[in-house]
Amino acid sequence: MDTPMNYALVGEDGVVFNIIWLCGENRSDFPNAVCVCDRPVAVGDCYVDGVFLRDGAVVPVYEE
């Protein structure tokens, strides 16, 4: 199994309702999961047109 990554579970309304770790091999078990990559996406954020938004602003990539 490959390394798990963070995914957002997105409702029909586009609002993130959970964050989970998910491997690509079982990605199809969660059709509403969207990989967040290096973005600090949280419950309550929105996913619109392929972009995560928080309070109307794009959720930036996390940088150390």
Rosetta silent file (secondary structure, phi, psi, omega in degrees, C-alpha in Angstrom):
SEQUENCE: MDTPMNYALVGEDGVVFNIIWLCGENRSDFPNAVCVCDRPVAVGDCYVDGVFLRDGAVVPVYEE
SCORE:     score description
SCORE:     0.000 S_00000001
   1 L     0.000  142.140 -178.984    0.000    0.000    0.000 S_00000001
   2 L   -78.787  174.812 -178.222    1.259    3.477   -0.813 S_00000001
   3 L   -70.181  130.827  178.703    1.796    6.315    1.661 S_00000001
   4 L   -69.789  151.341  177.737   -1.449    7.882    2.907 S_00000001
   5 E  -127.807  164.176  177.432   -2.145   11.536    2.186 S_00000001
   6 E   -78.554  133.312  176.617   -4.606   14.044    3.625 S_00000001
   7 E  -129.550  146.783  173.167   -7.955   14.234    1.865 S_00000001
   8 E   -99.137  133.351  171.458  -10.964   16.440    2.485 S_00000001
   9 E   -90.874  120.637 -172.246  -14.402   14.860    2.421 S_00000001
  10 E  -111.128  128.700  177.869  -16.589   17.367    0.621 S_00000001
  11 L   -76.319  171.410  179.707  -20.391   17.453    0.872 S_00000001
  12 L   -59.917  -24.653  178.940  -22.769   18.089   -2.002 S_00000001
  13 L   -84.455    0.018  178.720  -22.863   21.730   -0.921 S_00000001
  14 L    86.951    2.736 -178.316  -19.085   22.023   -1.391 S_00000001
  15 E   -93.754  133.744  178.224  -18.341   22.319    2.327 S_00000001
  16 E   -70.983  126.338 -179.769  -15.567   20.189    3.855 S_00000001
  17 E  -115.184   -4.684  175.998  -17.062   18.007    6.595 S_00000001
  18 E  -167.260  155.622  174.040  -14.064   15.825    7.509 S_00000001
  19 E  -120.574  130.623 -178.729  -10.323   15.367    6.884 S_00000001
  20 E  -134.165  159.867  168.416   -8.974   11.820    6.513 S_00000001
  21 E   -91.079  136.760 -175.479   -5.774    9.994    5.610 S_00000001
  22 E  -147.837  136.433  174.802   -6.293    7.962    2.487 S_00000001
  23 L   -90.898  149.041  179.462   -4.120    5.788    0.260 S_00000001
  24 H   -57.416  -30.376 -177.916   -4.521    5.989   -3.489 S_00000001
  25 H   -66.704  -28.774  178.043   -5.367    2.302   -3.599 S_00000001
  26 H  -113.107   18.617  178.918   -8.603    2.801   -1.674 S_00000001
  27 H   -57.342  -35.042 -177.506   -9.374    6.294   -2.983 S_00000001
  28 H   -68.318  -14.765  176.879  -12.367    4.939   -4.925 S_00000001
  29 H   -71.266  -15.880 -177.094  -14.047    4.028   -1.613 S_00000001
  30 L  -129.589   80.201 -175.561  -14.564    7.767   -1.008 S_00000001
  31 L   -62.628  -19.585 -179.986  -15.857    9.412   -4.220 S_00000001
  32 L   -97.453   13.449 -179.840  -16.264   12.785   -2.466 S_00000001
  33 E   -88.504  135.886  178.879  -12.630   12.867   -1.229 S_00000001
  34 E  -126.034  126.638  179.543  -10.310   15.557   -2.600 S_00000001
  35 E   -65.024  131.114 -179.271   -6.553   15.489   -1.950 S_00000001
  36 L   -92.573   -8.934 -178.385   -5.519   18.621   -0.056 S_00000001
  37 L    53.543 -122.816 -177.378   -1.790   18.219   -0.864 S_00000001
  38 L  -102.903   25.784  179.627    0.106   20.794    1.233 S_00000001
  39 L   -97.951  135.847  179.219   -2.866   23.007    2.041 S_00000001
  40 L   -80.961   61.335 -178.924   -4.028   23.328    5.670 S_00000001
  41 L   -69.601  143.856 -178.443   -7.654   22.657    4.764 S_00000001
  42 L  -132.983  162.886  174.560  -10.084   22.395    7.708 S_00000001
  43 L   -57.243  133.980 -179.012  -13.659   21.382    8.370 S_00000001
  44 L   100.393  -17.735  174.892  -15.930   24.228    7.251 S_00000001
  45 L   -68.892  164.452  179.566  -13.749   25.314    4.323 S_00000001
  46 E  -113.335  151.597  175.609  -15.344   25.254    0.857 S_00000001
  47 E  -120.170  108.245 -174.787  -14.264   23.504   -2.326 S_00000001
  48 E  -129.637  124.568  176.547  -15.355   25.525   -5.367 S_00000001
  49 L    52.074   40.456  176.248  -14.239   25.028   -8.968 S_00000001
  50 L    80.995   11.916 -177.417  -11.215   22.961   -7.905 S_00000001
  51 E  -129.589  136.915  173.904  -10.040   25.435   -5.240 S_00000001
  52 E   -85.413  132.348 -178.970  -10.256   25.285   -1.435 S_00000001
  53 E  -124.467  144.865  172.971  -11.565   28.529    0.085 S_00000001
  54 E  -131.116  119.426 -177.706  -11.726   29.833    3.650 S_00000001
  55 L    53.291   36.911  176.898  -13.826   32.958    4.250 S_00000001
  56 L    84.312   -6.005 -179.493  -13.741   33.612    0.485 S_00000001
  57 E  -108.207  147.883  178.931   -9.930   33.507    0.207 S_00000001
  58 E   -63.463  134.170  175.563   -7.866   30.693   -1.305 S_00000001
  59 L   -72.701  118.382 -174.772   -6.346   28.377    1.310 S_00000001
  60 L   -75.144  160.094  174.657   -2.600   28.855    0.741 S_00000001
  61 L   -68.285  135.806  179.307   -0.028   26.088    0.445 S_00000001
  62 L   -71.106  129.111  177.948    1.573   25.343    3.803 S_00000001
  63 L  -125.454  136.817  179.545    5.202   26.429    3.897 S_00000001
  64 L   -86.087    0.000    0.000    7.673   25.709    6.684 S_00000001
